């Protein structure tokens, strides 16, 4: 389902039953742009559903996302993407603790949290839990709360609800990320640079027969899909989706 992060132009192939997703990539790899494209595709795919995009306002204004060419920023689709600005983990906890009240029926089709781990202050978490791994403990507790809220919404609502998180991994940090997230996340999508100015995004799902890798870049302030590669079991060919 890497297509859902990119401007593929076809919505019939984007449906997924995974309730919780993680997008993990290095700094300045276009993660926020991919999240916005995911929000646009989710809103379009649902026909009438809303999307909630949770982020830090200062960070978003400092480094705004790049849209795909041809997307009108004044399009009505953005009226169904609700921006929610928070400062720290308390904002996430308050939102998901009241999720069933805020979104009684229907729930949003997607809730997206940009830079999830950045909302957790390491020093404060260590002090609170009196543990050097306090941040990890705090993240796990909030992940459990988030997942419970999403699962409840999926039991009650007419439309499926997905939670998408993003996180930044630094060199040698991916193993720690996987350890923290793997219990709570259904699918992990990882980004790496190809060494030539573009990036590759791939699902780490165990379903290798259906795995795909998408190649994209940020060119002239636009998010550009360069191609999608299927695993050798299927095709091994690179093709641009219409």
Buried (B, 14 or more C-beta within 10 A) or exposed (E): BBBBBBBBEEBEEBEBEBBBBBBBBBEEBBBBBBBBBBBBBBBBBBEEBBBBBBBBEEBBEEEEBBBBEEBEEEEEBBEBBBEBBBEEBEBBBEBBEEBBEBBEEBBBBBBBBBBBBBBBBBEBBBEEBEEEBBBBBBBBEBBEBBBBBBBBBBEBBEBBBBBBBBBBBEEEEBEEBBEBBEEBBBBBBBBBEEEEEBBBBBBBBEEEEEBBBBBBBBEEEBBBBBBBBBBEEEEEEEEEBE
